[in-house]
Amino acid sequence: MEAVERLRAICGALPEVTERPSHGAPTWFVRGKSTFVTLWQHGHHDNDFPHLWCAAPPGVQGELTAEAPERFFRPPYVGHRGWLGVRLDGPVDWAEIAELCEDAYRTVAPATLVRRLDA
């Protein structure tokens, strides 16, 4: 299964998520407004490898980039807001990606949707 198909299944299972291209890349939104995951299938700017950007709770970006810099990085444009870059050009743990996507969703979704997810 291709990365975009896997991410569609993961992100699409979350409440009130939509997908549409943003800057030419498949991107997932909460209630059509708040971006929480973007897939760069062919790389983006200096990061010339497949990867995704996802919103992350405070402190997670620093923790994961220090722990596993071969897999995680600070993405351009959104990295200063704590977003996380995740490389997809090596072995990919899709269960881990699902957790990161859910954490991204929880980071940007309104409390009512997070409660719905938890129910």
C-alpha positions as a printed Julia matrix, in Angstrom:
119×3 Matrix{Float64}:
   0.0    0.0    0.0
   1.31   3.42  -0.95
   1.99   6.04   1.76
  -0.87   8.29   0.65
  -3.34   5.41   0.87
  -2.13   4.46   4.33
  -2.4    8.07   5.53
  -5.89   8.36   4.03
  -6.95   5.35   6.09
  -5.28   6.64   9.27
  -6.36  10.28   9.07
  -9.74   9.59   7.5
 -10.75   7.48  10.5
 -10.57  10.53  12.77
 -13.7   12.67  13.39
 -14.53  15.4   10.86
 -11.34  15.08   8.82
 -11.12  16.15   5.19
  -8.33  15.84   2.66
  -7.36  18.22  -0.09
  -4.13  19.34  -1.75
  -2.24  22.17  -0.14
   0.83  23.5   -1.94
   0.47  20.5   -4.26
   0.66  17.91  -1.47
  -2.03  15.68   0.07
  -3.03  17.41   3.32
  -5.48  16.51   6.07
  -7.6   19.06   7.88
  -9.88  19.09  10.93
 -13.28  20.54  10.0
 -11.83  21.7    6.69
  -9.7   24.38   8.36
  -6.9   23.26  10.65
  -4.09  21.35   8.98
  -2.63  18.49  11.0
  -0.73  16.29   8.47
   0.87  16.96   5.07
   2.52  14.28   2.94
   5.46  15.22   0.72
   5.67  12.05  -1.38
   8.6   13.27  -3.48
  10.24  15.53  -0.95
  10.02  19.27  -0.42
  12.75  21.88  -0.89
  16.02  20.66   0.69
  14.38  17.56   2.14
  14.6   15.54  -1.07
  13.07  12.33   0.32
   9.49  11.2    1.04
   8.26  12.51   4.37
   5.34  13.96   6.23
   4.87  16.97   8.42
   2.55  16.69  11.39
   1.48  18.91  14.24
   2.98  17.77  17.53
   2.28  18.43  21.19
   4.72  20.78  22.96
   8.18  19.27  23.43
   7.69  16.26  21.16
   9.62  17.69  18.22
  12.74  18.27  20.33
  12.44  14.91  22.04
  12.05  12.83  18.86
  14.61  14.73  16.76
  17.2   14.25  19.53
  16.27  10.6   20.06
  16.15   9.53  16.39
  17.53  12.2   14.02
  17.71   9.63  11.22
  13.87   9.44  11.27
  12.65  12.78  12.6
  13.51  16.4   11.73
  12.36  19.99  12.19
  10.47  20.86   9.0
  10.75  24.26   7.3
   7.92  26.81   7.66
   6.1   24.96  10.46
   8.99  23.66  12.57
   9.11  26.85  14.63
   5.54  26.01  15.74
   6.66  22.6   17.04
   5.64  20.54  14.01
   7.51  17.32  13.35
   9.01  16.02  10.11
   8.93  12.24   9.69
  11.05  10.48   7.09
   9.36   7.8    4.99
  12.36   6.7    2.94
  13.44   3.84   5.2
  11.58   1.2    7.16
   8.26   2.75   8.23
   6.44   1.71  11.39
   2.85   2.46  10.36
   1.56   1.88  13.89
   3.91   4.65  15.05
   2.78   6.88  12.16
  -0.85   6.29  13.22
   0.02   7.4   16.76
   1.8   10.5   15.47
  -1.18  11.37  13.26
  -3.6   10.95  16.16
  -1.38  13.13  18.35
  -1.3   15.72  15.54
  -5.08  15.63  15.33
  -5.4   16.06  19.1
  -3.01  19.02  18.93
  -5.19  21.03  16.54
  -8.74  19.65  16.98
 -11.31  21.41  19.15
 -11.94  19.85  22.56
 -15.37  18.62  21.47
 -13.79  16.46  18.73
 -11.06  15.19  21.04
 -13.76  14.12  23.5
 -15.59  12.39  20.65
 -12.39  10.56  19.73
 -11.96   9.44  23.33
 -15.56   8.2   23.63
